Amino acid sequence: MSATYSFFARYYDAIYSEKDYKSEVESLHKTIQALKRSEGNTLLDAACGTGGHIQYFRNYYNAAGMDASKEMLEVARGKFGDVDFYQANMTEFDLNRQFDVVTCLFGSISYLITKESLHRAIKCFSDHTVRGGLVIIEPVFTAETVRPSSMGIRCVDEAEYKLSRVSSSKREGDVVYLNFHYLLATPSEVEHIFDPSPMGVFSKHDFVDGMKSAGFEVIGEESGLSKEAIFIGIKP
């Protein structure tokens, strides 16, 4: 995850206030119940950020969260004091427990920019999944769907601060640079922060191959939670 996410942890929920976490979790819950073969009810949301999905997962599961950013987890813990949160990198974590479901949503997996790191993360997910359990991965894009460039803007207008984020993405080989420019206005100053946010471009085969290599039976592609495919595997 980009270091900028740690800096902007307190603003993260405001930036993504329009994201419909509730509907996404409702859709995922139906998928999980239809496919999961294990009998337990535990779920790990890897790269959980401030806990947007966990807010609703906890209605159905004994949910836990994991993220690399201490600051993002501090926000999540402040909102959900009854949830276990772990600070760890998704490519090399060991929580000494397994779960019936492991999710990695909202494109977080795309912050890995090499195929080797992608496959290491999926192997870690496998190590933390019980037999009959599921792993669910949602990238930002795949090699088949990524656009060569794009632009975007988000604005937050609060009494105590004003925040805008403008982006102009560019693909260079197998990496897309989102090129986020933030302007943060407070009563004392206006700051400009630049975050290149490099993201790996992986083919659908890369995801499927990584899941199979980690011991998952790939269920197939389901419709995406946002605009892209999600990848689902079951631990035999």
C-alpha positions in Angstrom: 0.0 0.0 0.0 1.2 3.5 -0.8 2.6 5.5 2.1 0.2 8.2 1.3 -2.7 6.1 2.6 -1.1 6.3 6.0 -0.9 10.1 5.8 -4.5 10.3 4.6 -5.9 7.7 6.9 -8.1 10.2 8.7 -9.6 11.4 5.4 -10.0 8.0 3.7 -13.6 7.4 4.7 -14.5 10.9 3.5 -12.8 10.3 0.1 -14.7 7.1 -0.5 -18.0 8.1 1.2 -20.0 7.2 -2.0 -18.7 3.6 -2.1 -21.5 1.2 -1.4 -19.8 -1.2 0.9 -23.1 -2.6 2.2 -24.4 -3.8 -1.2 -21.0 -5.3 -2.0 -20.9 -7.3 1.2 -24.6 -8.4 0.7 -23.6 -9.7 -2.7 -20.5 -11.4 -1.4 -22.3 -13.0 1.5 -24.7 -14.7 -0.9 -21.7 -16.0 -3.0 -19.9 -17.2 0.1 -22.9 -19.1 1.4 -23.5 -20.7 -1.9 -19.9 -21.9 -2.3 -18.3 -22.3 1.1 -17.9 -26.0 2.2 -16.3 -25.4 5.6 -18.5 -25.3 8.7 -17.0 -22.3 10.4 -17.9 -18.7 10.3 -14.6 -16.8 10.4 -13.4 -14.2 7.9 -10.2 -12.3 7.3 -10.4 -9.1 5.2 -6.8 -8.7 4.0 -5.8 -5.1 3.2 -8.9 -4.0 5.1 -8.0 -0.3 5.3 -10.3 1.5 7.7 -12.8 -1.4 7.7 -15.4 -0.3 5.2 -16.3 -3.9 4.3 -15.8 -5.2 7.8 -18.5 -2.9 9.0 -21.0 -5.2 7.2 -19.1 -8.5 7.2 -19.3 -8.5 11.0 -23.1 -8.8 10.7 -22.6 -12.3 9.2 -19.1 -13.5 10.3 -16.6 -13.5 13.1 -14.6 -11.0 11.0 -11.0 -9.9 11.4 -9.0 -7.3 9.5 -5.4 -7.0 8.4 -3.5 -4.1 6.8 0.0 -2.8 6.4 -0.8 0.7 7.5 -0.7 1.4 11.3 -2.7 4.6 10.7 -5.4 3.0 8.7 -5.8 0.3 11.4 -6.0 2.9 14.1 -9.0 4.4 12.4 -10.6 0.9 12.0 -10.0 0.0 15.6 -11.6 3.3 16.7 -14.8 2.3 14.8 -14.9 -1.4 15.6 -13.4 -2.1 19.0 -14.8 -5.7 19.0 -12.9 -6.7 15.9 -9.4 -8.2 15.8 -7.1 -6.2 13.6 -3.6 -7.2 12.6 -0.8 -5.1 11.1 1.0 -7.1 8.4 2.1 -7.1 4.8 -0.1 -9.4 2.6 3.0 -11.0 1.0 4.5 -12.3 4.2 2.1 -12.5 7.1 1.6 -15.3 9.6 -1.3 -14.8 12.0 -1.1 -18.3 13.5 -4.7 -19.0 12.7 -6.9 -20.0 9.8 -10.2 -18.6 8.5 -13.2 -19.9 6.5 -13.0 -17.0 4.2 -10.1 -14.7 3.2 -11.0 -11.6 1.1 -8.8 -9.0 -0.5 -11.1 -6.4 -2.0 -11.3 -2.9 -3.5 -8.2 -3.5 -5.7 -5.8 -3.8 -2.8 -4.1 -6.8 -4.5 -3.1 -4.5 -7.4 -0.6 -2.7 -5.2 1.6 -5.7 -5.7 3.5 -5.0 -8.9 5.3 -8.2 -9.6 3.9 -11.7 -10.4 6.2 -13.1 -7.7 4.7 -10.9 -5.0 1.2 -11.6 -6.3 1.8 -15.4 -5.9 3.4 -15.0 -2.5 0.3 -13.1 -1.3 -2.0 -15.8 -2.6 0.1 -18.5 -1.0 -0.2 -16.6 2.3 -4.0 -16.4 1.8 -4.0 -20.2 1.3 -1.9 -20.8 4.4 -4.6 -18.9 6.4 -7.6 -20.7 4.8 -9.2 -23.9 6.3 -10.1 -26.8 4.1 -13.4 -26.1 2.4 -12.9 -22.3 2.8 -12.8 -19.6 0.2 -10.4 -16.9 -1.0 -11.9 -14.0 -2.8 -9.7 -11.5 -4.7 -10.8 -8.3 -6.4 -8.2 -6.4 -8.5 -8.6 -2.9 -9.8 -8.2 -4.3 -13.3 -6.7 -7.2 -15.3 -4.4 -7.1 -18.3 -7.5 -7.8 -20.4 -9.5 -4.8 -19.1 -7.0 -2.1 -18.1 -7.1 1.2 -20.0 -4.0 2.9 -21.3 -4.9 6.1 -19.4 -7.7 7.6 -17.4 -8.5 10.7 -15.3 -10.4 11.2 -12.1 -11.3 13.7 -9.4 -12.7 13.5 -5.9 -13.5 16.4 -3.6 -14.3 16.6 0.1 -15.9 19.7 1.5 -15.8 19.7 5.3 -15.9 22.6 7.8 -12.5 21.9 9.2 -10.7 21.0 5.9 -11.0 20.9 2.2 -9.5 18.0 0.1 -9.3 17.4 -3.6 -7.7 14.4 -5.3 -7.0 14.6 -9.0 -5.5 11.7 -11.0 -4.2 11.1 -14.5 -3.1 7.5 -14.9 -0.5 6.1 -17.3 0.5 2.6 -18.1 4.2 1.8 -18.4 4.8 -1.9 -19.3 3.1 -4.0 -16.6 2.6 -1.1 -14.2 -0.1 1.5 -14.1 0.8 4.8 -12.3 -2.4 6.4 -11.0 -0.5 9.7 -10.3 -2.7 11.1 -7.5 -2.3 14.8 -6.7 -3.8 15.8 -3.4 -4.6 19.4 -2.3 -5.4 19.6 1.4 -6.5 22.9 2.8 -6.7 23.5 6.6 -7.1 26.8 8.4 -3.3 27.2 8.6 -2.1 26.1 5.1 -2.6 24.3 1.8 -0.5 21.2 1.2 0.2 19.5 -2.1 1.0 15.8 -1.9 1.9 13.6 -4.9 1.4 9.9 -4.8 2.3 7.9 -8.0 0.4 4.8 -6.7 2.0 2.2 -9.0 -0.2 -0.8 -9.6 0.6 -4.2 -11.1 -1.1 -5.3 -14.4 -1.8 -9.0 -14.2 -3.7 -11.2 -16.6 -6.6 -13.3 -15.6 -4.3 -16.3 -16.1 -1.8 -14.8 -13.6 -4.5 -14.8 -10.9 -5.9 -18.2 -11.7 -2.4 -19.8 -12.0 -1.4 -18.2 -8.6 -4.5 -19.6 -7.0 -4.0 -23.1 -8.4 -0.3 -23.1 -7.4 -1.4 -22.2 -3.9 -3.7 -25.2 -3.7 -7.0 -23.6 -4.5 -9.6 -25.0 -6.8 -10.6 -22.0 -8.9 -14.4 -21.7 -8.8 -14.5 -19.3 -11.8 -15.0 -15.6 -12.3 -18.1 -14.1 -10.8 -19.4 -10.6 -11.7 -17.3 -7.9 -10.2 -18.1 -6.0 -7.1 -17.4 -2.8 -9.0 -16.3 -2.8 -12.6 -13.9 -5.8 -12.8 -13.9 -9.5 -12.3 -13.3 -11.1 -8.9 -11.5 -14.4 -8.5 -12.7 -17.1 -6.2 -11.0 -20.2 -5.0 -11.9 -23.0 -2.6 -9.4 -24.9 -0.5 -9.9 -28.7 -1.2 
